[in-house]
Amino acid sequence: MERALDDLTVLDISTTPAGAWCSRLLADFGADVLVAEPPGGSPLRQLEPFDSDGKSVPAEYWLANKRSRVIDGDGAEGRGELVDLGRRAHVLVSSASPAQLQTLGLHYEDIGSARLVMVHVTPYGVVGPLAGQPANDLSVAARSGWASINGFASREPLKPSGWQASYCGGVAAFIAVLAALHEREITGLGQEIDVSTLDAMLAAYAPAFLRAQYTDEPLMRKESGDLLAGPVPVKDGYFALTLSRAQFWRDAMNLLELPDLAEDPRWEASWYRQAHKDEYIERVTAQMAKWKKSDLFDELAARRVVAGPVLTMEELSENEHLAGRGFWQETPGGKVFPGAPAKLSETPWEIRKGAPGPGEDKSETRWPTLLGRSPAPKSGRVGPLEGIQGIVLTQAWAGTFCTELLGFLGADIVQVEVRKRFDSWRGEASRPMGEKLDAIPTAQHPWNTHFLYNSVNLNKRCVTLDLQ
């Protein structure tokens, strides 16, 4: 089966979840990833929880689809092997500090491979006042501001659950590597990439920064949980109901047998609902509590209202939708893994094998020496994706953020909107405008000043069409 990254060779010397996730994504799409582990195994293998065989569950997930070789970087022979592998690899993934790379002889310029793409995935980057400082997901969540908006105001700040900072940094590194490989096809040259997990988390925090500038109201932790802050109790669990659009509001209120709320036009403005939430939240949550979460979801979905039941792990494993998509994948060793984050029609994602044991790969790595070629002129290129054009037909968060990233990398992106149905993240024209925006010509219309829309639509052009 042909895969998107077949023939790509990757040396992974990282020892962090972020670096491991970057190379795991490369492996899932076909790359041959060799993990160089120190004697005693990667530090990832010490992370809890452990399965019944004493193996780290996170490491078993992050190291899947890879080969493993134990290489002692403290000795001259091991350092020589690492440098040789680095010169032959297409991509080198590192989480080491500049001082550690100096010891290993693996600084980018020392490797001497003009076509190598080397990505550093570290908490604070390889340059800057904090470069080389150790950190984990907790400290990155604190420094990025994410902890300041998680939890309740009456309690301590909370980090996002799990390894979300590491996943964010790993995905950013994966994207950057793909962009650099595309650039190499044009120029013949590799490049060095510096990914800071802190930077990646801050980029995803952009709506908070714009909100503070546009409204003088920074995002804060909620005083308490309510319908607008997150899931609320229903008959058999918890349920999240999105009320961002007037249509969502009307249809949900009618379903919940609250016609007075559905028919009063004042409630159609999101800012009005936020300002007067005490007048309706108890009524709405009382009606929701009468429903089972699956029944409520089915009825709201039929009305095209965005909503979601909070599923338990058992419910996830038995979920009909995920099963219908073939999401869960069994490894040759019998473990069931989460499946593809993206389905490519011609070059699919694939779990080929589970995690190797430390040093399990004993075969000779026969990666050919990278062949050089005369580099093409680079003058005038605005980014690795220059020359790629994209049309955006999505709204709100995921699709617009995806294409904003493409725009940052040099692609020409055109956002398409429909006159009678502007992007919901533009907000309503009746929303009060921040005082700081009064003197800005483009801010004379509130639909140009919503912090959500403007946080995910940079580096794009926009066209508005009448499709009636």
N, C-alpha and C positions, 0 to 999 in steps of 0.2 A: 504494500500500500504506500503510495507516494504521500509524503507529509511536507508541510510548508517549509520546515527548516532542515530537511534532509541534507546531509553532507556538511552541515555546520558543526564545527568542533568547538567545545567550550571547556576550559579549565576553570574549575571553581575552587578557589582557596579560601573562600569566605567561611566564617564560623558563626554567623548570626542568622536569625530567621529571615531578615530582609534580603541578604545575599542569597540564601538558600531558596527563597521563593522566586527571585529573579531567574536563577538557573533552572529551577523546577519548571517554570513556564516555558523556557527555551526547550527543555527536554520534552515536555508534553507535546510540543509542535514539531518534534522530530530531531532535535539536535542531539549529538553524541556528547554527553556531559560527563566529565571525569572529575570526581571530587577528590582533592588531595587532603587527606586527613593526617593529623599528627599522630605519633605513637600514643596509643590509648584511646584513639577515636576522637571524632569531632565533639566539641563542647555541646553541640545540639543534642547529642545522645544522652546527656545528663538532665534534660528538661523533663519535668513531670507533666502529666501523669504517665505511669508505666503500665504496659499490658501484662497479661498473665505470664508472659515469658521474660519479663523484666526489661523489655525494650521501651524506649521513649516513644509515646504515641505521636507527639509533634514531629520528632525526627523521622519516624517511619513514613509520615506523610510528606514532609519536605524533601526527603532524599529519594523518593520513588523516581523511577525512570532514569536513574543515574548509575554510573559505575563508581567504585571506590578503590583508591589506592592509598596505602599508608606511606607517607614520605616524611622523613625526619629533616625538617628545615634547619635544625641546629647544627647539622654536620655538612661538610663541604660536598659530599656525594649527593645528599638530598637537595641541597641548594642548587647544585648543577642540574639535577633532574628537573626541578621546578622551572629553572630558566629555559631549559631545552623544550619542555612542554609548552611554556609560554610563547616561545618563538614559533612553534608549530600550530598553536591554537588560533582559531579565528577570533575567539572572544575569551577574555580573561575576567572573571568576576572576583573581586577582592573586597574584604571588609577590614583589611589591615590598616594600621596607622602609617603615616609617612615614615616614622622611625622603624617600624617593623618591616616595611618594604625595603628600606635601606639595608637592613640586616640580611634579608633574603636575596638581595640583588635583583628585586623585581620592580624597581621603578620603571615607569613606562619607557623612558629614554634608554635605560640600561638593557632592556630586552632586545631592542634593535630590530623590531619587526614593523616595517612601515605600514603594513596592512592590518595590524592587530587593532581590534577594538577592545579597550580595557575600561571596565566600569568599576569605580569605587562606590560601594554602598555602605556608608557610615552614618552614625547618628548626626554629626554636625558638619560633615564635609571634610575635605583634605586641606582646605585653606580657611583662614578665619581664626578669631581668638579662641574658639572652642575646638578647633581641629585636633583630632587625636584623643579627645576626652572620652572616657567610657560613658555609656548611657544604656538605658533599656526603654521599653515601651512606656513605663510609668513616667520616667523623667522627660521623655520627648512629649508625652501628653501634657505634662505640666508646663514645659517651656513653650509649647505651641499655642497654648490657650484653650485647647480642647477640654482639659480638666475643669476649667473655670465655668463651663456651661453644662457640665454633666452632674447630675444629682440635684438635690434640693438645697435652696439657699440656707436653710437652717442646719444643714449638715456639711460634712467635709466635701471638697471637690473630688470628683471621681475620674479615673482614666476610662477611656472607651474599653469595652470588654475584650478579652483575648489579646491578640497580637495585631491590632488594627494598624498601629503605626508602622510595624514591620511590613505588613502586607502592602500598605500604601507606598513605602519606600521601595519594596521589591517590584511592584507594578511600574513605578516611575522608572526604575532602572531597566526593566524589560522594554518599555516603550522607547527609552533613549537608545538602547542597543539596537533595536530594529531600525530606528531612524538613522543611526550611524552606519549600519550595514547597507541601507539604501543609498546613503551618500557615498559609501565606498564603491558601489557599483558604477557611480558616475565619475568620481575623481581618482579612483584607484588607491585612495589613502584611508587608513584607519584613523582612529582618534581616541583620546583619553576623555572619559566621562566622569564627572564628579556629582554623585547623587547624595544629598543629605536627607535623611529621613525626616528631620525637622522641617526642612524646606518643603518636602512633599506634603507633610501634614498642614503646613501653613497655606500651601496652595489650595488645599481642599477646604480651608477655613475662610476663603476669600469672602463669602457672603457676609460673615460677621464684621470684617473690616469695612466693607462698603456700607453696611447698615449703620455703623457708628458714624461714618462720615456724612451720610445722607440725612440721618434722622436725629443725630446727637443722642441716640439710645443704643448703647452697646448691648450685645446679647448677654444675658445673665441667667444664672440658675433660677428655676421656677421656685416660687414659694411653696407650692404643693402640686401634686399631680391632678390633672383634670383632662377633660376630653380634648382640649387643644394642645396639651402637653404630651400626650401619649396614650397607650391603651387603657381602657377602662373595663371593669368587670362585666361579664355577661353570665348567662346561666351555667355554662360549663367551662369557663376560663376567662380569657381577656380578648379584647377586640379593639383595633385601631380604625377610626373613622376619619377620613380626610374631608374637610369642609372648605377647601380653598376656592372653589368656584361657586357661583350662584346656582348653577344647575345641580351641582352636588348637594347643596343645601336644600333646595326645593324638593328634589326627589327623595332625599333621605328623610326629611321631615314628614313628607306625605306617607312614606312607608311606615314611619314610627307613630303614625296617627296623631300628628301635631299640626293640623292644617293651618292654625293661626300663625305659626312660625313660618310655614311654607309660603303663605300668601301675602305676608307683610313685606313690601319691597325694601324696607329699611334693612332687613336682615341679609339682603343679597350682597352688601358691601362687606368685605372681609374685615376692614378696619373697624366697622361698626359692630360686627359680631365680637371682635376682640375687646372692644371698649365696654360692651354691655353683656359680657358672657355670664355674669351672675344672674341675669334675668332668664336664662334658658338652660344652662348646663345641667342642673339637677333634674329638670323635666326630661331632657334628652337621655341622660344616663339611666334614669329610672325606666324609660321605655326600652332601652337597649338591654337592660338586665333581664327582660322577659324572654329574650331570644337565646337559642343555641348558636354558637359562633359559626358553624358551617351553614346553617339555614340563613342567618343574617347576611353572610357573605354572598350566598347564591342569589338572594333577592336584590342586594345592592349591585352585584355584578350585572344582573339582567337589566338594571337601570343605568349601567355604565357609570356608577359612582365608585371612585377609588377608595378601597377599604381593604382590610386584611385581618384574618384571625391570627392570634398568637399561637403558633403550633408548638407542641412539645416535641422532644426528640423522637419519641415513638410515633407521633402523628406524622412527622417529617418522613420517617422511613417508610410509612405506608401511604404517603400522599399520592393520589391518583394522577395528578398533573405531572409530578416528577417522574413517576413510573412510565407514563405515556410518552415522555420525552427521552426515555432511556438514560436518565440522568445518573443513576447509581451504577458504578462500574466495579466489577470484581477483578482483583489482581490475580495473577497466576498462583499466588500463595493463598488465595481464598479470602483476603480482606476486601471489604466493600468500601470504596472511596467515593467522595463527591466527584461528579463528572465535569464535563467540559464547560468552562466559562464562556466559550464561544464555539459555535459549530460552523466549520468551514466546509462548503459543499464538495470541493475537489481535493483538499488536502487536510483531512480531519485531525483533530486532537485525539490522542490515544494514550491510555495507560498500558505500557508494554510490560512493566515488571514492577515489583515492589522495591522497597529500599534495600540496598546491598548491605551486607555486614562490613565492618571496617576492614579495608584491605582485601575485600573479596575478589577483586579483579586481579588476576595474576598474569593475564596475557600482556604481550608487548603492545604498547600503544603505537600504532603505525600511522600516525597523522603525518601526511606529507608536509615538507617544508613549504611555507606560503610563498607562492611565486609573486614577485613584484611586477609592476608594470609602470610605464611612464604616467605620472599623474596628470590629469586634465587640469586646465586652468580653473582656479577657484574664485577669481575676482568677480564681485558683483552678486554672488549667491547669497540669498537672504536666509537660507536655512536648508536643512537636509531634504525637506519635502517640497522645495521650490519646483514649480512646474506641475504639481498635482492640484487638480481642481475638485471641489466638493460642493454638493448642494445639500442643505440641511432642511429636512422636512419634519423635524421633531420639535417638541416644546419642553419647557421646564428644565430638568436637571441632567439626566444621563446622556442623552444624545447631544445636547448643546455643549456639555462639558467635554465630551469626547472630541467634538469638532473644534472646540476652542484649543485643545491641545494640538490638533493638527495644524491649526492656524499659527500657534506659537512656533511650530517647527517649520513654517514657511509655506504651507499649502494655501491656496486661494479659496476661501470658503465663502459661500453665499447663503445667507439665512433667508428662507422663504416663509413669509407669513401671509395669512388670509385676512382681508379687510374686516370681515364680519366676525372673525374669531382670532383676535390677537393672542400671542403667547400668554398663558395664564400667569407667568411670572412677571409680566409687565405691571401687574396690579390693576386696580380700577381707576378711572379718570377722576373719581370723586375722592380719592385718597388725599388727605392733607399733605402738602408739599413741605419739605424741610426748608427752613429759612435760608440756609447757606446756598440753596440752589436758585434763589430768585434772580440773581444777576447773570445766570448762564443761559445763553439763547436756546440751547437744545433742551433746557429744563422747563420751558414754558408749558410743556404738556407733561403731566405726571407719568404717562406711560413710557417716557424716556428716562425716568429717574428711579426705577425700582431696583434696590440693591441686589435682589435675586437675579433678575434678568441681566443686569450689567456685570455680574460676577462670572457669567459663563458664556458671554458672547463677545469677548474681546477678539481683535484681529480678524474680524469678519466684515463682509459687506451684507447689506440687507435689501431685499426687494419685497414689496407688498403687492399681492395679486388679488383681483376680484374674480373669484371662481364661480360666481352665480351665472 
